[in-house]
């Protein structure tokens, strides 16, 4: 029986799973963050290799499987996908190698089939779509320089911006000031600003403010609510543009939501999204992905191998049971 090695490479961890063609999970492993932009392609693939050896044993020899399905953060552009694919192939991970952005794993994890649109809002924000005819819609997703707005880190920066201005009088009063002080244990927001400036607090820690932002907005704070409303707009427009590019706005289609911010199913944010999609993409069915991205990577790999539906159902059931 042929085998598949699926990879979900994320900013915080890297998961791998070895799957038989019938959908049976044979081995699983986990290692550290997959960060090719900062660590380099070689070092990033080393992280995947470490996860594989944890799953299969240190003496595991290549090829590890018949097919490699690697869905990776940091594979934001086709040229980056090609570079990573070449590295995996050169190291002999598998005779057949597919590398794509991790948003496509989210889509497959949440949708009933390989087509649809996925929007991820975790540390950052991104979206991708696949049409029934195989056409793809995607974005560079390089942050503000590529027009992005949203994601946990960006939301945390916005919270801090408004909190600073409320504290020093440049902006309206907001409960976000209290949120920042209590979350970081500082007497004044300015103290946190200085700690960030001098490197005593890492900028990445700001993304931890996102859940608090949603709670403050739910309590009726107008500044916080304006940020949640804008986030809902960004999620909607990302999906809407993908649907338009794929000629799916007038077609029943699944839109999968994922990433920590969206998977939290915040009532205010979900209500805003339901209202926006009802007006602008009424044929779309919103789904929040319950399966982890590694399951989506494996399902994409099984699709590629031509595995039967029963194999995909077995894999889904395994991850559904794990939750």
PAVO-232536 format. One record per residue: z, x, y of N, C-alpha, C in turn; residue in one letter. Coordinates in pm, whole numbers. Each point is the difference from the previous one (the first is absolute). Layout:
KEKOL      nup    neast   nnorth     caup   caeast   canorth      cup    ceast   cnorth   rest
KEKOL        Z        X        Y        Z        X         Y        Z        X        Y      a
...
This chain:
KEKOL      nup    neast   nnorth     caup   caeast   canorth      cup    ceast   cnorth   rest
KEKOL        0       85     -119        0      -85       119        0       88      124      x
KEKOL      -86      -33       97       -6       77       124      126      -21       82      x
KEKOL       26       98       89      120       -8        84      -36       17      147      x
KEKOL       91      -48       83      -16        1       145      125       62       61      x
KEKOL      -18       90       94      111       53        80      -12      -59      139      x
KEKOL       96      -84       38        0      -62       133      101       72       88      x
KEKOL      -36       14      128       85       71        96       15      -84      125      x
KEKOL      123      -17       45       29      -57       132       71      108       81      x
KEKOL      -74       62       91       57      107        82       39      -54      135      x
KEKOL      129       -1       31       48      -57       125       72      101       87      x
KEKOL       37      -45      120       66       88        95      143       36      -41      x
KEKOL       59      -80      -89      138       27       -41       11       44     -145      x
KEKOL      -97      -36      -84        6       34      -143     -139       -9      -61      x
KEKOL      -13       58     -117     -125       -7       -76       30      -49     -140      x
KEKOL      -64     -108      -41       18      -57      -134     -127       22      -82      x
KEKOL       19       27     -128     -113        8       -93       35      -81     -123      x
KEKOL     -103      -53      -65       20      -73      -125     -121       25      -90      x
KEKOL       28       28     -125     -105       16      -101      -10     -132      -75      x
KEKOL     -121      -56       -2      -21     -134       -56     -109        6     -106      x
KEKOL       23      -66     -111     -104      -14      -102      -99     -107       45      x
KEKOL     -117        4      -59     -106      -94        39       37     -145      -26      x
KEKOL       99      -23      -87       43     -137       -27      111      -45       95      x
KEKOL       31       81      102      100      -36        99      141       44      -32      x
KEKOL       20       68     -111      133       48       -37       35      124       82      x
KEKOL      119        1       57       47      116        76       57      103      -98      x
KEKOL      -53      121        8       39      106       -93      102       96       59      x
KEKOL       -6       21      131       93       95        63       -1      -24      150      x
KEKOL      112       31       66       14      -16       145       71      122       58      x
KEKOL      -35       35      124       66      112        66        0      -19      150      x
KEKOL       91       70       65       12       -9       145       35      137       57      x
KEKOL      -59       30      117       33      123        71        6      -31      150      x
KEKOL      -15      103       82       24      -13       143     -115      -59       80      x
KEKOL        7       12      132     -101      -59        88     -138       62      -18      x
KEKOL     -102      -82       18     -139       46        -3      -48        9      144      x
KEKOL       -8      122       53      -29       19       143     -107      108       20      x
KEKOL     -125      -31      -32     -105      104        11      -24       48      142      x
KEKOL       19      -86      101      -26       43       138       97      109       45      x
KEKOL      125      -11      -40      100       99        42       18      112     -101      x
KEKOL       -3      -32     -128       26      101      -103     -127       70      -47      x
KEKOL     -117      -62       20     -124       54       -52      -39      -70     -130      x
KEKOL     -129       -1      -28      -50      -71      -118       56       59     -128      x
KEKOL        0      132      -11       48       63      -122      145      -33      -29      x
KEKOL       84       11      103      143      -30       -18       22     -146      -32      x
KEKOL      -80      -89       61       14     -143       -27      -35      -30     -146      x
KEKOL     -106       60      -52      -37      -22      -139      102       64      -94      x
KEKOL       65      107       44      111       58       -78      110     -104      -24      x
KEKOL       26      -84      102      102     -104       -13      -40      -98     -110      x
KEKOL     -128      -38       -4      -47      -89      -106       14       67     -135      x
KEKOL      -35      129       -6       10       71      -128      145        6      -47      x
KEKOL       92       17       94      141        1       -36       41     -134      -60      x
KEKOL      -45     -110       61       32     -133       -53      -57      -20     -139      x
KEKOL     -122       50      -22      -64      -12      -131       80       77     -105      x
KEKOL       43      119       35       76       81       -97      137      -61      -28      x
KEKOL       57      -67       98      126      -70       -26      -22     -116      -96      x
KEKOL     -118      -60       10      -31     -112       -89      -39       45     -140      x
KEKOL      -82      104       -8      -61       40      -127       63      124      -61      x
KEKOL       87       67       76       58      124       -48      -64      120       67      x
KEKOL       77      105       18      -48      119        70     -117       68      -71      x
KEKOL      -12      -21     -128     -107       65       -76     -128      -83       -4      x
KEKOL       -2     -112       70     -118      -87        -3     -124       76       48      x
KEKOL     -109      -17      -72     -123       72        31     -106      -96       53      x
KEKOL      -87       52       84     -112      -79        51     -110       -5     -105      x
KEKOL      -82     -105        4       12     -119        87      117      -89      -44      x
KEKOL       67      -58       98      114      -84       -30      -41     -138      -50      x
KEKOL     -121      -43       33      -47     -134       -38     -152       -2       10      x
KEKOL      -59     -110      -44     -145      -16        11      -43      -35      141      x
KEKOL       89      -68       74      -33      -42       137      121       19       89      x
KEKOL      -25       49      121      105       13       102      -31      -98      113      x
KEKOL       99      -86       31      -12      -94       111      112       35       99      x
KEKOL      -35       72      105       99       49        96      -17      -74      132      x
KEKOL      103      -72       41       -1      -78       125      109       58       89      x
KEKOL      -44       58      112       84       96        69       12      -25      150      x
KEKOL      123       10       50       20        8       144      -58      134       45      x
KEKOL      -60        2      117      -63      123        46     -146       10      -37      x
KEKOL      -46      -88      -90     -144       -7       -29      -58     -109       90      x
KEKOL        5       25      130      -36     -103        98     -149       -6       30      x
KEKOL      -70      110      -22     -143        8        31      -78       35     -126      x
KEKOL     -125      -41      -10      -80       35      -118       -4      150      -27      x
KEKOL       -5       82      106       -5      145       -21      131       49      -62      x
KEKOL      111      -64       35      128       40       -60        7      -43     -146      x
KEKOL      -54     -118      -29       -7      -42      -140      -83       98      -81      x
KEKOL     -113       44       55      -88       93       -71       71      133      -26      x
KEKOL       72       51      100       70      128       -15      107       -9     -108      x
KEKOL       75     -109        1      104      -18      -102      -61      -21     -138      x
KEKOL     -109      -76       -7      -67      -21      -129      -46      133      -58      x
KEKOL      -57       85       85      -47      131       -47      116       84      -54      x
KEKOL      116       -8       67      116       78       -45       49      -49     -137      x
KEKOL       11     -130      -17       42      -54      -129     -100       37     -110      x
KEKOL     -128      -12       32     -104       31      -100        2      148      -37      x
KEKOL       16       85      100        1      145       -25      117       40      -90      x
KEKOL      111      -69       15      117       30       -83       -8      -65     -138      x
KEKOL     -100      -84      -22      -22      -57      -132       91     -114      -37      x
KEKOL       51      -75       99       90     -111       -30      -63      -99      -97      x
KEKOL     -128      -30       19      -70      -96       -86     -150       19       19      x
KEKOL      -81      -36     -100     -145       11        16      -56      -94      107      x
KEKOL       65     -113       20      -45      -99        97      111      -18      103      x
KEKOL      -32       23      127      102        0       106      -42      -95      112      x
KEKOL       89      -91       37      -18      -85       117      118       23       93      x
KEKOL      -28       26      127      103       17       102      -30      -96      114      x
KEKOL      102      -72       46      -18      -93       110      132      -14       76      x
KEKOL       -8      -62      116      120      -25        79       93      -95      -73      x
KEKOL      130       14       24       97      -82       -73       -5     -148       37      x
KEKOL      -66      -35      111      -13     -142        34      -79      -75     -107      x
KEKOL      -94       68      -66      -78      -65      -105       85      -27     -124      x
KEKOL      105       81      -22       93      -29      -109       84     -122       33      x
KEKOL       42      -12      127       72     -119        43      -83     -126      -24      x
KEKOL     -127        6       36      -88     -115       -18       -3      -43     -146      x
KEKOL      -18       95      -89      -11      -35      -143      134      -44      -57      x
KEKOL      110       50       56      132      -39       -49       31     -145       34      x
KEKOL      -52      -47      115       36     -133        45     -104     -106      -26      x
KEKOL     -127       37       -7     -107      -98       -17      -22      -32     -148      x
KEKOL      -64     -113      -24      -28      -40      -138     -117       76      -60      x
KEKOL      -80       65       86     -115       78       -46      -24      116       93      x
KEKOL     -110       72      -17      -25      121        79      -45      -24      143      x
KEKOL      -35     -123       38      -47      -23       136      107      -70       82      x
KEKOL      -15       10      134       96      -59        92       30       99      111      x
KEKOL      106      -27       74       41       85       112      148       31      -16      x
KEKOL       36      124       34      141       39        -3       38       57      136      x
KEKOL      119      -36       45       57       58       122      135       59      -37      x
KEKOL       19      127       29      126       66       -30       71       33      130      x
KEKOL      129      -30        7       82       33       115      129       60      -54      x
KEKOL        0      131      -11      118       73       -45       41       94      112      x
KEKOL       -6      130      -26       22       96       108     -111      -11      103      x
KEKOL     -123      -25      -47     -115      -22        88      -63     -133      -33      x
KEKOL     -120      -21       54      -70     -127       -24     -146       31      -33      x
KEKOL      -56      -77      -92     -138       22       -41      -49     -125      -71      x
KEKOL     -129       -9      -18      -59     -112       -72     -131       45      -64      x
KEKOL      -36      -70     -106     -127       26       -67      -42     -127      -72      x
KEKOL     -130      -14      -18      -52     -116       -71     -111       39      -95      x
KEKOL      -12      -75     -107     -108       19       -97      -64     -137      -24      x
KEKOL     -130       -9       21      -71     -125       -21      -37      -21     -146      x
KEKOL      -32     -122      -38      -44      -27      -137     -124       81      -39      x
KEKOL      -79       40      102     -119       80       -26       28      149        1      x
KEKOL      127       39       15       37      142        -2        2       67      136      x
KEKOL      -45      -69      105        7       60       133      145       22       41      x
KEKOL       21      103       82      135       38        40       12       -3      152      x
KEKOL      113      -49       49       34        7       142      131       77       12      x
KEKOL        5       96       92      121       81        13        9       55      141      x
KEKOL      111       65       31       24       60       131       44      144      -18      x
KEKOL      -18       86      103       46      139       -12      151       10      -19      x
KEKOL       78      -88       66      146       -3       -15       64      135       29      x
KEKOL      -31       55      117       53      130        39      106      -13      110      x
KEKOL       52     -120       20      101      -20       103      -62      -50      130      x
KEKOL       69       26      110      -45      -51       128     -138       52       38      x
KEKOL      -34      122      -44     -131       55        37     -114      -79      -61      x
KEKOL       27      -75     -107     -105      -83       -59       25     -149       27      x
KEKOL       82      -29      102       18     -138        43      106      -77      -75      x
KEKOL       83       66      -81      100      -71       -79      122      -35       85      x
KEKOL       61     -111      -33      127      -41        60       79      -71     -107      x
KEKOL      121       49      -27       84      -63      -101       45       99     -105      x
KEKOL       73      -50      -97       62       85       -99      144       28       39      x
KEKOL       83       32      -99      142       18        25       30      106      103      x
KEKOL      -69      115       -7       28      107        95      -39      -41      141      x
KEKOL     -116      -61       15      -45      -43       132       93     -107       55      x
KEKOL       42      -92      -85       92     -104        46      132       61       46      x
KEKOL       48      100      -73      122       68        42      -15       68      135      x
KEKOL     -116       60       23      -25       62       131       -1     -105      111      x
KEKOL      -59     -116      -28       -2     -107        99      142      -52       28      x
KEKOL       80      -14     -103      139      -42        18       73       97       92      x
KEKOL      -15      130      -27       67      100        82      -51       -5      143      x
KEKOL     -130      -15       20      -59       -5       135       61     -113       81      x
KEKOL        9     -118      -60       57     -114        70      150       17       21      x
KEKOL       69       58      -97      145       20        13       32       97      113      x
KEKOL      -77      108       11       21       98       107      -18      -67      136      x
KEKOL     -107      -74       14      -30      -62       129      101     -109       36      x
KEKOL       51      -69     -101      103     -100        27      129       68       47      x
KEKOL       30      113      -63      125       70        34       -3       60      140      x
KEKOL     -116       55       41       -3       67       131      -49      -91      113      x
KEKOL      -37     -125      -32      -36      -96       103     -148      -16       25      x
KEKOL      -84       75      -69     -145      -13        22      -59     -121      -71      x
KEKOL       74      -55      -97      -53     -113       -76      104     -109      -12      x
KEKOL      -39     -115      -56       93     -112       -15      107       30     -104      x
KEKOL      114      -64       17      108       14       -97      -46      -51     -137      x
KEKOL       43       68     -105      -39      -40      -136      108       46      -97      x
KEKOL       19      -79     -104       95       36      -106      -48      119      -81      x
KEKOL     -122       45       23      -49      120       -69       81      124       41      x
KEKOL       57       -2      121       85      111        43      121       11      -92      x
KEKOL       63     -111      -28      114        0       -92      -42       41     -140      x
KEKOL     -114      -48      -43      -51       37      -133      -11      151      -13      x
KEKOL      -61       65       98      -20      144        -6      134       73       -3      x
KEKOL       90      -38       88      130       69         8       79      -16     -129      x
KEKOL        2     -120      -54       76      -22      -122      -64       67     -120      x
KEKOL     -132       -5       -8      -68       60      -116       20      151       -5      x
KEKOL       -7       65      115       11      147         2      140       48       36      x
KEKOL       92      -92       27      137       39        29       16       80      127      x
KEKOL      -72      -39      104        8       70       129       56      -94      105      x
KEKOL       64       58      102       58      -82       107     -104      -48       99      x
KEKOL     -112       73        9     -107      -36        93     -133       33      -64      x
KEKOL     -102      -79       32     -133       24       -55      -51      137       45      x
KEKOL       36       40      121      -44      131        51       46      113      -92      x
KEKOL      117      -15      -62       49      103       -92      -98       18     -116      x
KEKOL      -51     -112      -54      -97        9      -108     -128       66       48      x
KEKOL      -44      -33      121     -120       62        55       14      152        4      x
KEKOL      115       46       44       23      145         7        7       60     -140      x
KEKOL       64      -70      -93        7       50      -138     -140       11      -61      x
KEKOL      -87      -96       30     -137        9       -47      -73      118       65      x
KEKOL       22       16      130      -67      106        74       38      139      -53      x
KEKOL      127       19      -34       47      130       -46       -6       16     -152      x
KEKOL      -57      -98      -67      -20       11      -144      122      -27      -85      x
KEKOL      104      -55       58      121      -29       -78      -16     -129      -80      x
KEKOL      -93      -86       40      -37     -120       -75     -151        5      -21      x
KEKOL      -44      -25     -122     -143        2       -29      -68     -126       49      x
KEKOL     -120       15       54      -72     -116        52      -26     -103     -108      x
KEKOL      -16       45     -124      -28      -93      -110      114      -99      -21      x
KEKOL      120       36       44      115      -91       -17      -14     -127       82      x
KEKOL      -87        2      100      -16     -119        84      -55     -119      -79      x
KEKOL      -72       27     -110      -56     -111       -77      109      -86      -63      x
KEKOL      121       57      -11      111      -78       -57       46     -111       94      x
KEKOL      -51       -2      124       35     -106        94      -79     -129      -24      x
KEKOL     -106        7      -79      -87     -116       -18       73     -123      -54      x
KEKOL       83       11     -105       71     -121       -45       91      -59      107      x
KEKOL       65       87       78       85      -50       107      -79      -71      107      x
KEKOL     -119       51       30      -87      -67        96      -29     -142      -43      x
KEKOL      -33      -20     -126      -31     -134       -50      122      -91       13      x
KEKOL      118       55      -27      121      -82        11       28      -38      144      x
KEKOL      -17       93       93       23      -28       142     -100     -104       50      x
KEKOL     -124       11      -44     -102      -98        40       36     -139      -52      x
KEKOL       50       -6     -123       38     -129       -58      113      -66       77      x
KEKOL       82       82       65      111      -53        81      -45      -48      137      x
KEKOL     -129       15       30      -54      -55       124      -19       97      114      x
KEKOL       24      130      -23      -21       98       108     -148        3       37      x
KEKOL      -35      -26      127     -143      -11        36      -76      131      -11      x
KEKOL       66      113       30      -70      128       -11      -30       31     -147      x
KEKOL       99      -19      -85      -22       25      -143     -105      -96      -56      x
KEKOL        7     -125       41      -98      -96       -50     -142       38       42      x
KEKOL      -15       53      121     -134       39        45      -58      110      -89      x
KEKOL       87       89      -50      -48      106       -89      -41      -57     -135      x
KEKOL       77      -95      -51      -34      -62      -129     -129      -81       15      x
KEKOL      -16      -67      113     -123      -75        23     -121       93        5      x
KEKOL       17      116       63     -113       93         4      -30       56     -138      x
KEKOL      104       25      -78      -23       48      -136      -78     -104      -81      x
KEKOL       39     -126       14      -73     -105       -71     -146       -4       44      x
KEKOL      -24       21      127     -138        4        51      -77      116      -62      x
KEKOL       63      117      -10      -70      116       -57      -32      -21     -147      x
KEKOL       94      -54      -75      -26      -27      -142     -115     -100      -14      x
KEKOL        3     -102       84     -105     -102        -7     -136       57       35      x
KEKOL       -7       77      107     -131       49        43      -56      102      -98      x
KEKOL       86       80      -63      -49       93      -103      -67      -76     -114      x
KEKOL       68     -104      -47      -57      -79      -110     -125      -75       46      x
KEKOL        5      -56      120     -113      -77        52     -126       86       12      x
KEKOL       16      121       49     -116       89        15      -56       37     -137      x
KEKOL       87       28      -97      -49       30      -134      -77     -119      -57      x
KEKOL       55     -119       16      -67     -120       -51     -136      -21       67      x
KEKOL       -5       24      132     -126      -18        71     -103      103      -47      x
KEKOL       40      124      -15      -94      104       -45      -56      -30     -138      x
KEKOL       81      -65      -83      -42      -29      -137      -59     -140      -15      x
KEKOL      -19      -69      114      -54     -137        -1       85      -94      -86      x
KEKOL      133       11       14       90      -80       -81       86      -95       82      x
KEKOL      -24      -10      130       83      -87        82      -11     -146      -40      x
KEKOL     -114      -40      -52      -20     -139       -38       11      -21     -150      x
KEKOL       60       97      -70        8       -5      -145      146        6      -45      x
KEKOL       40      -75     -100      135       15       -54       22      144      -47      x
KEKOL      106       64       49       22      141       -30      148       29       10      x
KEKOL       45       98      -78      141       39         1       22      114       99      x
KEKOL      103      -10       80       43      107        91      139       44      -45      x
KEKOL       10      122      -45      124       52       -56       76       77      107      x
KEKOL      127      -29       13       87       67        96       95       91      -76      x
KEKOL       18      123       49       88       94       -69       61      100       96      x
KEKOL       77       91      -54       77       93        83      136      -60       31      x
KEKOL       97       85       29      137      -45        16       19     -109      102      x
KEKOL      -69        7      114       20      -99       106      -48     -137      -45      x
KEKOL     -114       -7      -66      -55     -129       -41       62      -51     -129      x
KEKOL       36       90      -88       61      -44      -127      139      -59       22      x
KEKOL       61       26      116      132      -58        29       -7     -151       20      x
KEKOL     -123      -54       21      -20     -144        18       89      -57      111      x
KEKOL        7       71      111       79      -49       113      -50     -138       41      x
KEKOL       88     -101       11      -45     -137        29      -78      -14      130      x
KEKOL       45       66      107      -72      -10       127     -138       61      -11      x
KEKOL       -8      121      -53     -129       68       -11      -95      -78      -91      x
KEKOL       50      -50     -112      -87      -74       -91      -46     -131       64      x
KEKOL       87      -65       78      -40     -123        68     -110       27      101      x
KEKOL       13      109       74     -104       37        97     -132       31      -70      x
KEKOL        8       68     -113     -122       32       -75      -65     -126      -56      x
KEKOL       80      -89      -54      -56     -125       -53      -75      -77      109      x
KEKOL       61       -5      120      -64      -72       110     -128       66       46      x
KEKOL        1      133        9     -118       73        46     -115      -11      -99      x
KEKOL       29       12     -129     -106       -9      -100      -54     -143      -10      x
KEKOL       85      -99       20      -47     -139        -4     -105      -25      107      x
KEKOL       12       69      112      -95      -18       109     -124       87      -14      x
KEKOL       18      123      -45     -107       99         8      -65       35     -134      x
KEKOL       69      -25     -109      -58       24      -132       55     -104      -96      x
KEKOL      -32     -128       24       65     -109       -75      -32       -2     -149      x
KEKOL     -106       68      -44      -32        2      -142       75      109      -75      x
KEKOL       70       85       75       72      111       -63      131      -49      -60      x
KEKOL       36       56     -114      127      -28       -66       89      123       12      x
KEKOL      111      -13       73       90      114        20       89       19     -122      x
KEKOL        8      124      -46       84       36      -114       81      123       36      x
KEKOL      125        4      -37       81      122        13        4       66     -137      x
KEKOL      -40      126       -6       -9       70      -128      138       16      -63      x
KEKOL       15      -46     -123      125       17       -73       -4      123      -90      x
KEKOL     -118       32      -51      -12      118       -85       -1      126       84      x
KEKOL       52      111      -49       -3      126        75     -141       56        8      x
KEKOL      -27       86       99     -136       56        14      -49       75     -123      x
KEKOL       89       63      -76      -45       72      -119      -65      -96     -100      x
KEKOL       48     -125       -3      -64      -99       -87     -142      -29       47      x
KEKOL      -19       -7      133     -134      -20        53      -94      115      -33      x
KEKOL       52      123        9      -80      117       -35      -43       -8     -147      x
KEKOL       93      -38      -86      -31      -10      -143      -99     -113      -27      x
KEKOL       15     -114       68      -94     -110       -19     -141       39       44      x
KEKOL       -9       73      112     -131       50        43      -61       91     -105      x
KEKOL       85       83      -60      -49       90      -104      -47      -77     -123      x
KEKOL       72     -103      -38      -43      -82      -114     -131      -72       31      x
KEKOL      -15      -45      126     -129      -58        40     -112      100      -22      x
KEKOL       22      122       45     -102      105        -9      -37       27     -147      x
KEKOL       99       -7      -88      -24       29      -141      -59     -119      -75      x
KEKOL      -10     -115       68      -52     -118       -67       98      -60      -99      x
KEKOL      129       16       25      102      -51       -90       -1     -153        1      x
KEKOL       38      -64     -109        0     -146        -7      112      -60       86      x
KEKOL      -14     -127       31      100      -70        81      138        6      -63      x
KEKOL        4       -1     -133      129        4       -68       76      129       31      x
KEKOL      -74      109       16       64      127        33       62       -5      139      x
KEKOL      -73      -61       95       53      -11       136      120      -94        4      x
KEKOL       -5     -107      -77      113      -92        -6      122       69      -59      x
KEKOL      -20       85     -100      111       73       -61       64       94      103      x
KEKOL      -84       67       77       53       91       101       77      -76      107      x
KEKOL      -58     -110       49       69      -82       101      134      -50      -51      x
KEKOL        2      -45     -124      124      -51       -57      106      107       -9      x
KEKOL      -43      122      -32       95      111        -9       67       25      133      x
KEKOL      -78        3      107       60       25       132       72     -122       54      x
KEKOL      -48     -118      -37       71     -120        41      137       -7      -65      x
KEKOL        7       40     -128      127        0       -70       95      104       57      x
KEKOL      -59      113       48       83      108        55       68      -42      127      x
KEKOL      -57      -98       71       58      -48       124      101     -110      -26      x
